[in-house]
Structures are given as structure tokens and as C-alpha cells.
Amino acid sequence: MTQFNTKNPILIDLPMPIETDRLIIREPRFGDGTAINEAKEESFDLINQWMDWAKTRSTVEEDEIVCREAHVRYLQKQDMTLYAFDKSTGRFLGGTGLHRFDWNTRIIEIGYWYRTSANGQGFATEGTKALIKYAFDVLKANKVIIVHSEGNDASRRVIEKAGFEFEYTVHNEDQLPDGSITNKHWYCLYNADHLQDFNVKWGCKP
């Protein structure tokens, strides 16, 4: 069982990677920037609609900096950006993670984006289910939340397929990359009981 030193979270050892039937999900590593940039270029027209970090195109160097900074935050246990890879090919499929939490309240938010060529194949739902299990079973979450901007129906479908329950809507809170303001819909879970039969494991050495 994972032990938590909430006074010094940097000492917390978390089991990685997370493995599902089709995905390997792991922490950012030095050198990931090239794969991230390639996926973002492929998917820019989509992520530019919804992701505030995708207002403009980025260079490989800029994405490598983002990966290294995320790696440091992961080591410090300040945030858990994670990357999802195709288990059979090693191809980078998308970014996900467990965000905006502290080790005392254990309220955790899941976020994700998957490259355009991976859409429609269930990868986002599979990865999200894996993080739900990880949040409750490993991080001992009290509550897991996920949000989507109004109009992002693809994200809403993933959220619903992963088993989240709608909680509330905050009006005129979300600013999209084009500057427009829209509503944000919040969903939550208080346990992972609906995923008892979902196949996921973590901490296994390759």
C-alpha cells in the first residue's frame, strides 16, 4: 500500500507506469518533446478549439521544455501530468493526468487530450477509466472531478462512458483559446466501484 508523507509529498513513491489492455500511461520524461510536438501538430485544429495551452503552435524545443517542467513537478508531487502510449507500437497517443489536488483533501481532477488519429477508438475512455482507478486505489482520493467546456461533445461522451455523474454547471466561467466565454460542466465520482472489472495495473517493470 502506498504510504503518504503529506508534510513532504516529494518523498511519496508512486507506482508507474499504469497499464491497460491497450495503453501504457507514464510520467513525462526528458526527450518526450518531439513526440508531443508531432501529435500536437497533427491535432492542432482540434485542440486549438478547447485547450487554453494550444492558442498557438509550438516548437519541438518549447514542447521539450514543457515536458521537462512537467517531469520536475511530477517528482515534486505538485502535479501529475501523464502521457499515454499505444502499448503495441509505443506511439504517443495523448496527454492526460491528475491535476489540481493536495495530499490532504484528496480531491483530484482528471484532464486529457488525445491526438486526432487516435479519436473514435476508445483510447480516451480507456485512459480515463485507468486514472479513475489509480486515483481511488493508489492516491486514496475522496473525490475525482472532470470538466468539459460547453459544446465539446466528444469530451462529454468520454466523461459519460467513463462513468462520471453530472454535478453542476458554472456559467460564463470558461474562456476558450479564441477568447470567447462559455459554460463549464462539472462531473464527479466518489468511488470506482463501477470499474471493478476494468483491467488495469500499475508499477509493473517492463
C-alpha positions in Angstrom: 0.0 0.0 0.0 1.3 3.5 -0.9 2.3 5.5 2.2 1.8 9.2 2.2 4.0 11.8 3.8 1.7 14.8 3.5 4.2 17.2 5.0 6.8 16.3 2.5 5.0 15.0 -0.6 8.3 14.8 -2.6 9.0 11.6 -0.6 5.9 9.9 -1.9 6.8 7.0 -4.2 4.1 6.3 -6.8 3.8 3.1 -8.8 4.4 3.7 -12.5 3.6 3.0 -15.3 -0.1 2.5 -15.5 -1.0 -0.3 -17.9 -4.4 -1.2 -19.5 -5.2 -3.6 -22.3 -4.0 -1.1 -25.0 -2.2 1.7 -23.2 0.9 2.5 -21.2 0.5 5.7 -19.2 3.5 7.2 -17.5 5.2 10.3 -16.2 6.8 12.8 -18.6 10.5 12.1 -19.4 13.3 14.0 -21.0 13.1 13.6 -24.7 9.3 13.3 -25.0 9.0 16.8 -26.6 9.5 15.5 -30.2 6.6 13.0 -29.9 4.4 15.6 -28.2 5.0 18.2 -30.8 4.3 15.8 -33.6 0.9 14.9 -32.1 0.0 18.5 -31.4 0.8 19.5 -34.9 -1.4 16.7 -36.2 -4.2 17.7 -33.9 -3.8 21.5 -33.8 -7.2 22.3 -35.4 -9.0 20.3 -32.7 -7.0 21.2 -29.6 -7.0 24.9 -30.6 -10.7 24.9 -30.1 -10.7 23.8 -26.5 -7.3 23.8 -24.8 -6.0 27.1 -23.4 -2.4 25.9 -23.8 -3.0 25.4 -27.5 -3.6 29.0 -28.6 -0.6 29.0 -30.9 1.6 26.3 -32.5 4.7 25.4 -30.5 8.2 24.3 -31.5 9.8 21.0 -30.5 12.1 22.9 -28.2 9.2 24.6 -26.5 7.4 21.2 -26.0 10.6 19.7 -24.7 10.7 22.4 -22.1 7.1 21.7 -21.1 7.9 18.0 -20.7 10.9 18.7 -18.5 9.0 21.1 -16.4 6.2 18.6 -16.0 8.8 16.0 -15.1 10.0 18.2 -12.3 6.5 18.9 -11.0 5.8 15.1 -11.0 9.0 14.4 -9.0 8.0 17.1 -6.5 4.4 15.7 -6.4 3.0 19.1 -7.2 1.1 17.8 -10.3 0.8 14.6 -12.2 0.9 15.3 -16.0 1.0 11.8 -17.6 1.4 10.6 -21.2 -0.4 7.8 -22.9 1.3 5.5 -25.4 0.0 2.7 -27.6 1.0 -0.5 -25.9 1.6 -2.4 -29.1 3.6 0.2 -31.0 4.9 2.7 -28.5 3.3 5.6 -30.4 2.4 8.7 -28.3 -1.4 8.9 -28.3 -2.2 11.8 -25.9 -1.7 13.7 -22.7 -3.7 13.1 -19.6 -3.1 13.5 -15.8 -4.2 14.0 -12.3 -4.3 17.7 -11.5 -5.2 20.4 -9.0 -5.1 18.3 -5.9 -3.4 18.4 -2.5 -2.5 15.5 -0.4 -4.8 16.3 2.5 -8.2 16.8 0.9 -7.6 14.2 -1.8 -9.9 15.9 -4.4 -8.4 15.2 -7.8 -9.2 16.4 -11.3 -8.6 14.3 -14.4 -7.7 16.0 -17.7 -6.9 14.6 -21.1 -6.4 15.2 -24.8 -5.7 12.6 -27.5 -4.3 13.1 -30.9 -6.7 13.3 -33.9 -5.8 10.0 -35.4 -6.5 8.2 -32.1 -10.0 9.6 -31.8 -13.0 7.3 -32.1 -11.1 4.2 -30.9 -11.9 4.4 -27.2 -8.4 5.3 -26.1 -9.5 8.4 -24.2 -12.2 6.5 -22.3 -9.8 3.6 -21.5 -7.2 6.0 -20.2 -9.7 8.0 -18.2 -11.0 4.8 -16.5 -7.4 3.8 -15.7 -6.8 7.1 -13.9 -10.1 6.9 -12.0 -8.9 3.5 -10.6 -5.5 4.9 -9.9 -6.9 8.0 -8.1 -9.1 6.0 -5.8 -6.9 2.8 -5.3 -3.5 4.4 -5.2 -3.9 8.0 -4.2 -6.9 7.2 -1.9 -9.0 10.0 -3.5 -12.1 11.3 -1.7 -13.5 12.7 -4.9 -12.5 12.8 -8.5 -13.7 15.5 -10.8 -13.6 16.1 -14.5 -14.9 19.1 -16.6 -15.7 20.0 -20.1 -16.5 23.2 -21.9 -20.0 23.6 -23.4 -20.0 22.4 -27.0 -17.2 19.9 -26.5 -19.5 16.9 -27.1 -16.6 14.5 -27.8 -15.2 15.2 -24.3 -18.7 14.9 -22.8 -19.1 11.4 -24.4 -15.8 10.2 -22.9 -16.8 11.5 -19.5 -20.1 9.8 -19.6 -18.6 6.5 -20.9 -16.1 6.6 -18.0 -19.0 6.6 -15.6 -18.9 10.1 -14.2 -22.0 11.7 -12.8 -23.0 15.2 -13.7 -22.7 17.6 -10.7 -23.3 21.2 -11.8 -22.7 23.9 -14.4 -20.8 27.1 -13.9 -22.0 29.7 -16.3 -19.7 32.1 -18.2 -16.5 30.8 -16.5 -14.6 29.2 -19.3 -12.5 31.2 -21.7 -11.7 29.3 -24.9 -8.5 29.8 -26.9 -10.3 32.2 -29.3 -11.2 34.4 -26.4 -14.9 33.6 -26.3 -16.6 32.8 -22.9 -18.7 29.7 -22.4 -20.1 27.5 -19.7 -18.2 24.7 -17.9 -19.8 21.5 -16.9 -18.5 19.6 -13.8 -18.8 15.9 -13.2 -17.6 13.8 -10.3 -17.1 10.4 -8.7 -16.8 9.3 -5.1 -15.5 5.8 -5.8 -14.5 3.4 -8.6 -17.0 0.7 -7.8 -18.3 0.7 -11.3 -14.9 -0.2 -12.6 -14.3 -3.4 -10.5 -13.9 -5.5 -13.7 -11.8 -2.9 -15.6 -8.4 -4.4 -16.4 -5.6 -2.0 -15.2 -2.4 -2.5 -13.2 0.5 -0.2 -12.2 4.1 -0.4 -11.1 5.0 -3.4 -13.2 8.5 -3.4 -14.6 8.8 -3.7 -18.4 
